[in-house]
Amino acid sequence: MAEATKKTIDNTIILRIAADIIDASDEEVVPLILQLEETLNDAPSNAAQKLRQDVFQLGLLDICYSTLLNSDYRVMHGTWASVGKISQLICDVCSVLQPSSVDDQDTANDYDQGVLYAVDKLLRVSNKLHQYASQMKNQSLETRAEVIRAFRTVLDGLIWLVTAHPWLGLFILQAKSYIALLMSSENDTATMVISIITNFISIRPGIIQELQEDDINNIMDELIYKITATNEIVIASTVTRSILTIIEDNPKITLVLYERYKGLKQLINRWVGKGFDSELKRFIYILDSGSAKSAHEYRINHAATIIQAAFKGYKERKMLKSAHRAMSKLQQKLRQQLQQKVAKRIKDKELEISKRELDIKRRRDMLKSKERQFQALNAIPAAKMSQYFNKSEELAARRIQAGWRGLITRRKFKDQQQHLRQWRAARLIQRCARKFLQKLHSRKAKLEAEKSLMPPGLDDQRRADLMAIVEKFKNEAVHTDKTQDEIEDVLYDIDDILTHYWSCLPNWRRKQHETEALIARIQTDIQLLETAPSLNEVKPEDIDNFICYSQPIARKAREEVMAQLKLLKEPQWKLSSDESESDDNELFPEFPKLEKPKKNF
């Protein structure tokens, strides 16, 4: 729907709205201007510039100026929002007033004069809104917020115009209306007014250098007053950034600050630690050095000093930390050594005490043994005294001999350990060698067994006999002339017979096994009946043969196993040829034998 509306907008709609505005009363003008603003916003991009130029040429902007300057915004249609929309309409129309190559000089002058006139009127509107904001301090917060919003819209429109016409920035900064806005003490609007300077410098670098000295002094006086007199952190930070931007755009202002504003450093030091220290330190460096270049060098030197101090502090802390670790390790080692010495002393004392106790105990035991011997000697008669001494000497000699033999045996065992180790290693090597030889022998026997099962090779006589048989077969073969279709039919028949053979083979095998089992059972029964004794000669053991089939079946199975073992001793080629011929003849007697075609080669 919006696209269809844009396509139908043309010059006639603008003319109709202009006629309605001229004939309308003061109360009806504002709605018609708002309708015009909506119409221009809905216009297509290819016709937007032409329609806005038509609005300017029809003089509708003069009606907008008079409406904004002569109306009471509090009773206007739409109140404060209408002020912002009308200001946007003015800025929208003036932003496209760019003279083209075909326009003459008079048209370009008219556009420039119109844009200057629009900027002057918008500055007056902003002053009027500023007065309303100052008067409504006791009003509700919502009403005051609407006024501030309308004021911001007007200032944004001015920035938009400067973006389209950069040369307007110089006119706005020199205008008394803008200086009056800077001189105001309203905190809510101060940041917006001050930030205009930064925006103008970013749009048109070098604009501060084009200002006259009186204009620069007026702007700087107001900015310095704001930063020294205000108590708002937002305003102070905005002023600081604006001053730094001005200095970057025109470095000569640094000398003006240094000579014109004595004692400014002491006044702005109260803002240290308020959230914008980096910008504030740059400003203080400039004040101390007297120029931006010196301030930059001073800041670099100061930064280098801080970095060096930080590095030296880090180095000293690292050394102290390492020294602390070294001292801790040294103290730990000293404590360990002292503890080891104390533990060694205690251990030596304990060993000395234990030795003394063992010596005392040994002496006591010796004394006790001596007492017992003395008592025993007193109890022995004098006649047997020599016999007692002989036994005691013999017992002592045995003990000495046992200790000596144990010592000699232990010494010999140490010498025999090497021989024992060598003997065990020899046994292990012999065992491994026997296993290896046994594996070789078994592998050789297996290869010989496999070779014995293989058919014998062909000699010259056998090869000549086979060649004679082949030649005989070739001579006897009858040559038959058959077409390709007949040969294919024969091959298809052979394929069908083979397919039927392989599909029926499992069932035939199973039937063959069942038949053989039944025949074996019948033959067993016949043998039992033939060898059965007469009734007069029957024994209890013979009755079991006719009651249970296990014995005859076991006998028959034993005979079959012996026959199979006998067949296994025959060569493999002989078994395969005999079995294939016998099986085919016994299992499939109903199949016709295929005759070998005789061919003449």
C-alpha positions as CSV (number, residue, x, y, z in Angstrom):
1,M,0.0,0.0,0.0
2,A,2.9,2.4,0.9
3,E,4.5,1.7,-2.5
4,A,1.3,2.5,-4.4
5,T,1.0,5.8,-2.4
6,K,4.6,6.8,-3.2
7,K,4.0,6.2,-6.9
8,T,1.0,8.5,-7.0
9,I,2.6,11.5,-5.2
10,D,3.3,14.4,-7.5
11,N,3.4,18.2,-7.6
12,T,-0.4,18.6,-7.5
13,I,-0.6,17.3,-4.0
14,I,2.0,19.8,-2.8
15,L,0.1,22.6,-4.6
16,R,-3.2,21.5,-3.0
17,I,-1.7,21.5,0.5
18,A,-0.1,24.9,-0.1
19,A,-3.5,26.3,-1.2
20,D,-5.1,24.9,1.9
21,I,-2.4,26.3,4.2
22,I,-2.9,29.8,2.7
23,D,-6.7,29.7,3.1
24,A,-6.6,28.0,6.6
25,S,-6.8,29.8,9.9
26,D,-4.0,29.8,12.5
27,E,-5.4,26.7,14.3
28,E,-5.6,24.7,11.0
29,V,-2.1,25.5,9.8
30,V,-0.2,23.1,12.0
31,P,-2.2,20.0,11.0
32,L,-1.7,20.9,7.3
33,I,2.1,21.3,7.9
34,L,2.2,17.9,9.5
35,Q,0.3,16.5,6.6
36,L,2.9,18.1,4.3
37,E,5.7,16.5,6.3
38,E,4.1,13.0,6.0
39,T,3.6,13.5,2.3
40,L,7.3,14.3,1.7
41,N,8.3,11.3,3.8
42,D,6.1,9.0,1.7
43,A,7.5,10.5,-1.6
44,P,9.6,8.2,-3.8
45,S,13.3,8.8,-3.8
46,N,13.5,9.8,-7.5
47,A,11.1,12.7,-6.9
48,A,11.9,13.6,-3.3
49,Q,14.4,16.4,-4.2
50,K,12.1,18.0,-6.8
51,L,9.2,18.0,-4.4
52,R,11.3,19.6,-1.6
53,Q,12.6,22.3,-3.9
54,D,8.9,23.0,-4.9
55,V,8.1,23.4,-1.2
56,F,10.9,25.9,-0.9
57,Q,9.9,27.8,-4.0
58,L,6.3,28.0,-2.9
59,G,7.3,29.8,0.3
60,L,5.9,27.2,2.6
61,L,9.0,27.4,4.8
62,D,8.1,31.0,5.7
63,I,4.8,29.8,7.1
64,C,6.7,27.2,9.1
65,Y,9.0,29.9,10.5
66,S,6.1,32.2,11.5
67,T,4.2,29.3,13.1
68,L,7.2,28.2,15.2
69,L,8.2,31.7,16.3
70,N,4.7,33.2,16.8
71,S,2.8,30.3,18.4
72,D,2.5,29.2,22.0
73,Y,3.8,25.6,22.0
74,R,1.8,24.7,25.0
75,V,-1.5,25.2,23.2
76,M,-0.4,24.2,19.7
77,H,-1.8,21.2,17.9
78,G,0.4,18.3,18.9
79,T,2.3,20.6,21.4
80,W,6.0,19.8,21.7
81,A,6.0,16.9,19.3
82,S,4.7,19.2,16.5
83,V,7.6,21.6,17.1
84,G,10.1,18.7,16.5
85,K,8.3,17.5,13.3
86,I,8.1,21.0,11.8
87,S,11.8,21.5,12.5
88,Q,12.5,18.2,10.8
89,L,10.5,19.4,7.8
90,I,12.5,22.6,7.6
91,C,15.8,20.7,7.8
92,D,14.6,18.1,5.3
93,V,13.8,20.7,2.7
94,C,16.9,22.8,3.2
95,S,19.2,19.8,3.1
96,V,18.3,19.1,-0.6
97,L,18.8,22.8,-1.7
98,Q,22.0,22.0,-3.6
99,P,22.4,23.9,-6.9
100,S,23.0,21.7,-9.9
101,S,25.1,22.4,-12.9
102,V,22.2,23.7,-15.0
103,D,21.1,26.1,-12.3
104,D,22.2,29.7,-12.7
105,Q,24.0,31.8,-10.1
106,D,20.9,33.5,-8.9
107,T,19.2,30.2,-8.0
108,A,22.3,29.1,-6.1
109,N,22.3,32.4,-4.1
110,D,18.7,32.0,-3.4
111,Y,19.3,28.5,-2.0
112,D,22.2,29.8,0.2
113,Q,20.2,32.7,1.5
114,G,17.3,30.3,2.3
115,V,19.5,27.9,4.1
116,L,21.1,30.7,6.2
117,Y,17.6,32.1,7.0
118,A,16.4,28.6,8.1
119,V,19.4,28.2,10.4
120,D,18.8,31.6,12.0
121,K,15.2,30.7,12.6
122,L,16.0,27.3,14.0
123,L,18.5,28.9,16.4
124,R,15.8,31.2,17.6
125,V,13.4,28.3,18.0
126,S,16.0,26.5,20.0
127,N,16.4,29.6,22.3
128,K,12.6,29.7,22.7
129,L,12.5,26.0,23.7
130,H,15.4,26.6,26.0
131,Q,13.4,29.4,27.7
132,Y,10.4,27.0,28.1
133,A,12.7,24.4,29.6
134,S,14.0,26.9,32.1
135,Q,10.5,28.1,33.1
136,M,9.2,24.5,33.6
137,K,11.5,23.4,36.4
138,N,8.5,23.1,38.7
139,Q,6.4,21.2,36.1
140,S,5.9,17.5,35.8
141,L,8.9,15.4,34.6
142,E,7.0,14.1,31.5
143,T,6.2,17.6,30.2
144,R,9.9,18.7,30.8
145,A,11.1,15.5,29.1
146,E,8.9,16.4,26.0
147,V,10.4,19.9,25.9
148,I,14.0,18.5,26.1
149,R,13.2,16.0,23.4
150,A,11.9,18.8,21.1
151,F,15.1,20.8,21.9
152,R,17.3,17.8,21.0
153,T,15.4,17.4,17.7
154,V,16.0,21.0,16.7
155,L,19.8,20.6,17.5
156,D,20.0,17.3,15.6
157,G,18.4,19.1,12.6
158,L,21.1,21.8,12.7
159,I,23.8,19.1,12.7
160,W,22.0,17.5,9.8
161,L,22.1,20.8,7.9
162,V,25.8,21.2,8.6
163,T,26.4,17.7,7.2
164,A,24.6,18.7,4.0
165,H,26.1,22.2,3.9
166,P,29.5,22.2,5.9
167,W,30.0,25.9,5.4
168,L,27.0,26.5,7.8
169,G,29.1,25.4,10.8
170,L,31.1,28.6,10.8
171,F,27.9,30.7,10.7
172,I,26.3,28.8,13.7
173,L,29.4,29.1,15.9
174,Q,29.6,32.8,15.2
175,A,25.8,33.3,15.8
176,K,24.8,35.2,18.9
177,S,21.9,32.8,19.4
178,Y,24.3,29.9,19.8
179,I,26.5,31.9,22.2
180,A,23.3,32.6,24.2
181,L,22.7,28.9,24.4
182,L,26.2,28.3,25.7
183,M,25.8,31.0,28.3
184,S,22.7,29.3,29.8
185,S,22.9,27.5,33.1
186,E,20.5,24.8,32.3
187,N,22.1,21.4,33.0
188,D,19.8,19.3,30.9
189,T,20.6,21.1,27.7
190,A,24.2,22.1,28.3
191,T,25.7,18.8,27.1
192,M,23.7,18.9,23.9
193,V,24.8,22.5,23.1
194,I,28.4,21.8,23.9
195,S,28.5,18.5,21.8
196,I,27.6,20.6,18.7
197,I,31.2,21.9,18.6
198,T,32.7,18.4,18.5
199,N,30.2,17.3,15.8
200,F,31.0,20.4,13.6
201,I,34.8,19.7,13.9
202,S,34.3,16.1,12.9
203,I,32.2,17.2,9.9
204,R,34.5,20.0,8.8
205,P,38.1,19.8,10.2
206,G,39.8,23.1,10.6
207,I,36.7,25.1,11.3
208,I,38.1,26.5,14.5
209,Q,41.0,28.0,12.6
210,E,38.5,30.0,10.5
211,L,36.9,31.6,13.5
212,Q,37.9,35.1,14.6
213,E,39.8,35.6,17.8
214,D,36.8,37.2,19.6
215,D,34.5,34.2,18.7
216,I,37.1,31.7,19.9
217,N,37.5,33.7,23.2
218,N,33.7,33.8,23.7
219,I,33.4,30.0,23.2
220,M,36.4,29.2,25.4
221,D,35.2,31.6,28.1
222,E,31.9,29.8,28.3
223,L,33.5,26.3,28.3
224,I,36.0,27.2,31.0
225,Y,33.2,28.7,33.1
226,K,31.2,25.6,32.7
227,I,34.0,23.2,33.8
228,T,34.8,25.4,36.8
229,A,31.3,26.4,38.0
230,T,29.3,23.2,37.4
231,N,28.9,20.3,39.7
232,E,27.7,17.8,37.1
233,I,30.2,15.2,36.1
234,V,28.5,14.7,32.7
235,I,28.9,18.4,31.8
236,A,32.5,18.5,33.0
237,S,33.5,15.4,31.0
238,T,31.7,16.8,27.9
239,V,33.5,20.2,28.2
240,T,36.9,18.5,28.7
241,R,36.4,16.4,25.5
242,S,35.3,19.5,23.6
243,I,38.3,21.5,24.7
244,L,40.7,18.7,23.7
245,T,38.9,18.4,20.3
246,I,39.3,22.2,19.8
247,I,43.0,22.1,20.7
248,E,43.6,19.2,18.2
249,D,41.8,21.2,15.5
250,N,43.7,24.5,16.3
251,P,46.9,23.9,18.4
252,K,47.4,27.7,18.8
253,I,44.6,27.8,21.3
254,T,47.0,26.0,23.8
255,L,48.9,29.3,24.2
256,V,45.6,31.1,24.8
257,L,44.7,28.7,27.6
258,Y,48.2,29.0,29.1
259,E,48.2,32.8,29.1
260,R,44.5,33.7,29.5
261,Y,43.4,31.3,32.2
262,K,45.9,31.4,35.1
263,G,45.2,29.0,38.0
264,L,42.9,26.8,35.9
265,K,44.8,23.7,36.9
266,Q,43.9,24.1,40.6
267,L,40.2,24.5,39.7
268,I,39.9,21.4,37.6
269,N,41.9,19.1,39.9
270,R,38.7,18.5,41.8
271,W,37.5,16.4,38.9
272,V,40.3,13.8,39.3
273,G,38.9,10.4,39.9
274,K,35.4,11.2,38.6
275,G,35.4,8.8,35.6
276,F,37.2,10.7,32.9
277,D,40.8,10.8,34.2
278,S,42.5,10.1,30.8
279,E,41.0,13.2,29.2
280,L,41.5,15.3,32.3
281,K,45.2,14.3,32.5
282,R,45.7,15.3,28.9
283,F,44.1,18.7,29.6
284,I,46.4,19.2,32.7
285,Y,49.5,18.3,30.7
286,I,48.6,20.9,28.1
287,L,48.1,23.5,30.8
288,D,51.5,22.6,32.4
289,S,53.5,22.5,29.1
290,G,51.9,25.5,27.3
291,S,51.6,23.7,24.0
292,A,50.0,20.5,22.6
293,K,53.4,19.2,21.3
294,S,55.1,19.7,24.7
295,A,52.1,18.2,26.4
296,H,52.4,15.1,24.1
297,E,56.1,14.8,24.9
298,Y,55.5,15.3,28.6
299,R,52.8,12.7,28.5
300,I,55.1,10.2,26.7
301,N,57.9,10.9,29.2
302,H,55.4,10.5,32.1
303,A,54.1,7.3,30.6
304,A,57.7,6.0,30.2
305,T,58.4,6.9,33.8
306,I,55.4,5.0,35.0
307,I,56.3,2.0,32.8
308,Q,59.9,2.0,34.2
309,A,58.7,2.4,37.7
310,A,56.3,-0.5,37.2
311,F,59.0,-2.7,35.7
312,K,61.5,-1.9,38.4
313,G,58.9,-2.6,41.1
314,Y,58.1,-5.9,39.4
315,K,61.8,-6.8,39.2
316,E,62.3,-5.9,42.9
317,R,59.2,-7.9,43.9
318,K,60.4,-10.8,41.9
319,M,63.9,-10.6,43.5
320,L,62.3,-10.4,46.9
321,K,60.1,-13.3,46.1
322,S,63.0,-15.4,44.9
323,A,65.0,-14.4,48.0
324,H,62.1,-15.3,50.2
325,R,61.9,-18.7,48.6
326,A,65.6,-19.2,48.9
327,M,65.6,-18.2,52.6
328,S,62.6,-20.5,53.1
329,K,64.5,-23.4,51.5
330,L,67.7,-22.6,53.5
331,Q,65.7,-22.4,56.7
332,Q,64.0,-25.7,55.8
333,K,67.3,-27.4,55.2
334,L,68.9,-26.1,58.4
335,R,65.9,-27.3,60.4
336,Q,66.1,-30.7,58.7
337,Q,69.8,-30.9,59.5
338,L,69.2,-30.0,63.1
339,Q,66.4,-32.5,63.3
340,Q,68.7,-35.2,61.8
341,K,71.4,-34.4,64.3
342,V,69.0,-34.5,67.2
343,A,67.5,-37.8,65.9
344,K,71.0,-39.2,65.5
345,R,72.0,-38.2,69.0
346,I,68.9,-39.8,70.4
347,K,69.5,-43.0,68.3
348,D,73.1,-43.2,69.5
349,K,72.0,-42.8,73.1
350,E,69.4,-45.5,72.6
351,L,72.0,-47.8,71.1
352,E,74.4,-47.1,73.9
353,I,71.8,-47.8,76.5
354,S,70.7,-51.0,74.7
355,K,74.3,-52.2,74.6
356,R,74.8,-51.5,78.3
357,E,71.6,-53.3,79.1
358,L,72.7,-56.3,76.9
359,D,76.1,-56.3,78.6
360,I,74.5,-56.2,82.0
361,K,72.1,-58.9,81.1
362,R,74.9,-61.1,79.7
363,R,76.9,-60.7,82.9
364,R,73.9,-61.6,85.0
365,D,73.2,-64.6,82.9
366,M,76.9,-65.6,83.2
367,L,76.7,-65.3,86.9
368,K,73.5,-67.3,87.0
369,S,75.1,-70.0,84.9
370,K,78.2,-70.0,87.1
371,E,76.0,-70.3,90.2
372,R,74.1,-73.2,88.6
373,Q,77.3,-74.9,87.7
374,F,78.6,-74.4,91.2
375,Q,75.4,-75.9,92.7
376,A,75.6,-78.8,90.3
377,L,79.2,-79.4,91.2
378,N,78.3,-79.4,94.9
379,A,75.6,-82.0,94.2
380,I,77.9,-84.3,92.2
381,P,79.8,-86.9,94.2
382,A,83.6,-86.7,94.2
383,A,83.9,-90.1,92.4
384,K,81.9,-88.9,89.4
385,M,83.5,-85.5,89.1
386,S,86.0,-86.6,86.4
387,Q,83.2,-88.2,84.4
388,Y,81.2,-84.9,84.5
389,F,84.2,-82.8,83.3
390,N,84.7,-85.2,80.4
391,K,81.1,-84.9,79.2
392,S,81.2,-81.1,79.5
393,E,84.4,-81.0,77.4
394,E,82.9,-83.3,74.8
395,L,79.7,-81.1,74.6
396,A,81.8,-78.0,74.2
397,A,83.9,-79.6,71.5
398,R,80.8,-80.7,69.6
399,R,79.5,-77.1,69.7
400,I,82.8,-75.7,68.4
401,Q,82.9,-78.3,65.6
402,A,79.3,-77.6,64.6
403,G,80.0,-73.8,64.4
404,W,83.2,-74.4,62.4
405,R,81.5,-76.8,59.9
406,G,78.6,-74.3,59.4
407,L,81.2,-71.6,58.6
408,I,83.0,-73.8,56.1
409,T,79.7,-74.8,54.4
410,R,78.5,-71.3,54.0
411,R,81.8,-70.3,52.4
412,K,81.6,-73.3,50.0
413,F,78.0,-72.5,49.2
414,K,79.0,-69.0,48.0
415,D,81.5,-70.6,45.7
416,Q,79.0,-73.1,44.4
417,Q,76.3,-70.5,43.6
418,Q,78.0,-69.6,40.3
419,H,78.2,-73.3,39.3
420,L,74.6,-73.9,40.2
421,R,73.5,-70.9,38.1
422,Q,75.5,-72.2,35.1
423,W,73.9,-75.7,35.6
424,R,70.4,-74.2,35.6
425,A,71.2,-72.2,32.5
426,A,72.5,-75.3,30.7
427,R,69.3,-77.2,31.6
428,L,67.2,-74.3,30.2
429,I,69.1,-74.2,27.0
430,Q,68.9,-77.9,26.5
431,R,65.2,-77.9,27.1
432,C,64.7,-75.1,24.5
433,A,66.9,-77.0,22.0
434,R,65.0,-80.2,22.4
435,K,61.7,-78.4,21.9
436,F,63.0,-76.8,18.7
437,L,64.3,-80.1,17.3
438,Q,61.0,-81.7,18.1
439,K,59.2,-79.0,16.2
440,L,61.5,-79.4,13.2
441,H,61.0,-83.2,13.3
442,S,57.2,-82.9,13.5
443,R,57.1,-80.4,10.7
444,K,59.3,-82.6,8.5
445,A,57.1,-85.6,9.3
446,K,54.0,-83.6,8.4
447,L,55.5,-82.5,5.0
448,E,56.5,-86.2,4.2
449,A,52.9,-87.3,5.1
450,E,51.4,-84.7,2.8
451,K,53.8,-85.7,0.0
452,S,52.9,-89.3,0.4
453,L,49.2,-88.4,0.0
454,M,49.9,-86.6,-3.3
455,P,49.5,-88.5,-6.5
456,P,52.7,-89.5,-8.3
457,G,54.1,-87.2,-10.9
458,L,53.9,-87.8,-14.7
459,D,56.9,-89.5,-16.3
460,D,57.7,-89.5,-20.0
461,Q,55.9,-92.9,-20.7
462,R,52.7,-91.8,-18.9
463,R,52.8,-88.4,-20.8
464,A,53.1,-90.3,-24.1
465,D,50.2,-92.6,-23.3
466,L,48.0,-89.6,-22.4
467,M,48.9,-87.9,-25.6
468,A,48.0,-91.0,-27.6
469,I,44.6,-91.2,-25.9
470,V,43.9,-87.5,-26.7
471,E,44.9,-88.1,-30.4
472,K,42.6,-91.1,-30.5
473,F,39.7,-89.1,-29.1
474,K,40.3,-86.4,-31.7
475,N,40.3,-88.9,-34.6
476,E,37.2,-90.7,-33.4
477,A,35.2,-87.4,-32.8
478,V,32.5,-86.9,-35.4
479,H,32.2,-83.4,-36.8
480,T,28.6,-82.2,-36.7
481,D,27.6,-79.0,-38.4
482,K,25.3,-77.1,-36.0
483,T,24.1,-73.5,-36.0
484,Q,24.6,-71.0,-33.3
485,D,21.0,-71.3,-32.1
486,E,21.2,-75.1,-31.8
487,I,24.4,-74.8,-29.8
488,E,22.7,-72.2,-27.5
489,D,19.7,-74.5,-27.0
490,V,22.0,-77.3,-26.0
491,L,23.8,-75.1,-23.5
492,Y,20.5,-73.9,-22.1
493,D,19.4,-77.5,-21.6
494,I,22.6,-78.4,-19.9
495,D,22.2,-75.3,-17.7
496,D,18.7,-76.4,-16.7
497,I,19.8,-79.9,-15.9
498,L,22.7,-78.7,-13.7
499,T,20.4,-76.2,-11.9
500,H,17.9,-79.0,-11.2
501,Y,20.7,-81.2,-10.1
502,W,22.2,-78.8,-7.6
503,S,18.8,-77.7,-6.2
504,C,17.7,-81.3,-5.6
505,L,21.0,-82.5,-4.3
506,P,20.4,-81.9,-0.5
507,N,17.1,-83.7,-0.6
508,W,18.6,-86.7,-2.5
509,R,21.5,-86.8,-0.1
510,R,19.1,-86.9,2.9
511,K,17.0,-89.6,1.3
512,Q,20.1,-91.6,0.6
513,H,21.2,-91.5,4.2
514,E,17.8,-92.5,5.4
515,T,17.8,-95.4,2.9
516,E,21.2,-96.6,4.0
517,A,20.2,-96.5,7.6
518,L,17.1,-98.5,7.0
519,I,19.0,-101.1,4.9
520,A,21.6,-101.3,7.6
521,R,18.9,-101.9,10.2
522,I,17.3,-104.6,8.1
523,Q,20.6,-106.3,7.4
524,T,21.3,-106.3,11.2
525,D,18.0,-107.8,11.9
526,I,18.6,-110.5,9.3
527,Q,22.0,-111.3,10.7
528,L,20.5,-111.6,14.2
529,L,17.8,-113.9,12.9
530,E,20.3,-116.1,11.0
531,T,22.7,-116.4,14.0
532,A,19.9,-116.8,16.5
533,P,20.1,-120.0,18.6
534,S,17.3,-122.5,18.9
535,L,14.8,-122.2,21.8
536,N,16.5,-125.0,23.7
537,E,19.9,-123.2,23.6
538,V,18.6,-119.7,24.4
539,K,20.4,-117.9,27.2
540,P,19.5,-114.7,29.1
541,E,22.3,-112.8,27.3
542,D,20.8,-113.7,23.9
543,I,17.5,-112.1,24.9
544,D,19.2,-108.7,25.3
545,N,20.4,-108.8,21.6
546,F,16.7,-108.9,20.4
547,I,15.4,-106.4,23.0
548,C,18.0,-103.6,22.6
549,Y,19.6,-102.5,19.3
550,S,22.6,-100.8,20.9
551,Q,24.9,-103.9,20.7
552,P,24.3,-104.7,17.0
553,I,24.3,-101.0,16.1
554,A,27.6,-100.6,17.9
555,R,29.1,-103.6,16.1
556,K,27.9,-102.3,12.7
557,A,29.3,-98.8,13.5
558,R,32.6,-100.4,14.4
559,E,32.8,-102.2,11.1
560,E,32.0,-99.0,9.2
561,V,34.7,-97.1,11.0
562,M,37.3,-99.7,10.2
563,A,36.2,-99.6,6.6
564,Q,36.6,-95.8,6.5
565,L,40.0,-96.0,8.1
566,K,41.1,-98.5,5.5
567,L,39.8,-96.2,2.7
568,L,41.7,-93.2,4.2
569,K,45.0,-94.9,3.6
570,E,44.3,-94.9,-0.2
571,P,45.5,-91.9,-2.3
572,Q,43.2,-88.9,-2.5
573,W,42.9,-88.9,-6.3
574,K,41.8,-92.5,-6.3
575,L,39.1,-91.9,-3.7
576,S,37.7,-88.8,-5.4
577,S,37.4,-90.5,-8.8
578,D,35.8,-93.7,-7.4
579,E,33.4,-91.9,-5.1
580,S,32.2,-89.4,-7.8
581,E,31.4,-92.2,-10.3
582,S,29.7,-94.4,-7.8
583,D,27.7,-91.6,-6.2
584,D,26.4,-90.3,-9.5
585,N,25.4,-93.7,-10.7
586,E,23.7,-94.7,-7.4
587,L,22.0,-91.4,-6.6
588,F,20.7,-90.3,-10.0
589,P,19.9,-93.3,-12.0
590,E,16.9,-91.5,-13.5
591,F,19.1,-88.8,-15.2
592,P,20.1,-89.6,-18.8
593,K,23.8,-89.8,-19.4
594,L,25.0,-87.0,-21.7
595,E,26.8,-88.3,-24.7
596,K,30.0,-86.7,-25.5
597,P,29.8,-84.8,-28.8
598,K,32.2,-86.1,-31.4
599,K,34.2,-83.4,-33.1
600,N,36.6,-83.5,-35.8
601,F,39.6,-81.3,-35.1
